[in-house]
Amino acid sequence: MSNDRGTYLVRLIPEHSGPVRIGRLGTLTLAGGELLYVGSALGPGGLAARCRHHGRVSARPHWHLDYLRPHCRVGGCWVARGLERREHVWARALGTMPGTSWPLARFGASDCDCPAHLIRLEQTPETAALSGLLGVPLVWRAARDQFEEFDA
């Protein structure tokens, strides 16, 4: 996959319950369920580099997700290749799924008008269901070895 570009969903599994400070954005309360973070990887390094970044805990947090990562395990990423910027449409679509909520307004969405790019859900959706909802074929990549083997 090397430099393939596209849009992705990171599956996050909270490792505890309670408040987490997300930089200057505010406090997110982890309270059961799972989280999906929606993002685009249209720049250098593409999907592989972005998913590897999210698979690691950052020593110097910059993005909203960097602040959340020490409190969640990454289960993997769903990816869709292409140069179209899809994360805004995806975030809104995911928010319509039954049992979903926005755990912290503007998370990952400080530069757009989306409610947030982080969605809380009660259980992990199936890849086929997500593909249908989002209107594109998704490929699942498990977080083995922090996505070091992200090819194909």
N, C-alpha and C positions, 0 to 999 in steps of 0.2 A: 504494500500500500504506500510505502515511502512518502512521496509528496502528494498523494491524492488529496483533493480538497473536498469539503462537503459540510454537512450538518450532523450533529451528534446529540445523543442523550446519554448522560452519565447516570447509572443506577447507584444510589448512595444508601447504605444501610447504617442508621445511627447506632452507635455503640453504647449510648446511655441516654437518659432523659434529662431534660433541664435546659436552662438558658445558655446560649452561646452568643457572644458578642461578635458581630459581623462588621468590623472596622467602624467607620462613621455612620453606616447605614442604620444600625440599631441592634436589637437583640432578637434572635430567633429562638423559639422554644422547641427543642426536640421532644416529641411526645408520641412515640409509637409510629408504626407504619414505615414506609420507605419514601425516599425522595428521588425525583428525577430532575436533573439539571439540563437545560437545553442550550446549546451553543453552536457557533459556526467555526469552521477551521478553513478559512479561505486564503490565509496568508502562508508565509514560508513554513515548510515542515508539514503542513496539512493535518489531516486527521490523526495520523500516528503521533506526531509531536504533541498535539493538543491533548489527546487522550493519555499519553505518557505523563504530561505535566499534571493533569488532574489525578492521575494514579499515585502521585507522590505528595507528601506533606511538604509544603514550602517553608523554608527557614525564614523568609521575609515575605509575608502575605501581601499580595497586591490586589488580586481580583476577589470579589465576594466569596467565590467558592474556595479560595485559598484559606480563608478564615474558618470555613466550615469543615474542611477536610480532616483536621486532627480529631474530629469528633465522629467521623463516619468512615466506614469501610467501603471501598469501591467494589461493587459486584461485577462491573463491566460497562461496556458502552454499546449502544446501538448506533450504527452509522449509515448514512446515505451519501454516496458520492455525488458530486455535481457542483457547479459554480453558482447556482441559485442560492440566494440568502433566504433560508427557510425557517430560521429559529423563531421569528416572531409569529408566523402562522402556526407553527408547531406548539408554541407555548400557549397560545389561545385555545387551540384544539384540545390539548391535554387538560386544560382547565375545565373543559366541558364533560370529562369522563365522570361517571358516578363515583362518589366517595373521594373526590379530590378536593384539595384546598391550596391556597397560596399561603405558605407559612410565614412569609415576611414580604410585605409589599416592596417592589422595586428591586428585589434581589436579582442581580445579574442583568437588570433592565434599566440602569440609570441613564442610558443614552437612547432610550426609545419610549414608546407610550404603552408598552405591555404592562399588565399588572405585576408580573415577575417572570423570571425564567427558571424558577424553582417551584416544583409542584410536589405536594405531599399526597401520597395515595396509600390505601389500606393494604394492597397486595400488588405484587409484581405482575404487570400485564404480559400476556403472551406476545411474542414477536409478530405473529400474524395479525393479531388485533391491533397492535400499534401501527403496523404497516397500512392496514385498512383505514384507520382513523387519520393518519397523516398523509395518505395518498401516494406513498412511495415505498419501494421495497427496502427493508432495513436488514442489515447484517449485524448479528450479535458477536461481540468480541469480549470474552471473559478477561478478567483482570490478572490473569496469571503473569507473574514476573513483571508487574507494572507495565504491561502492554509491550514488552520488549519484542515479542514475536507477533507483531501486528500486521504482518504481510498477508496478502491474498484475500 
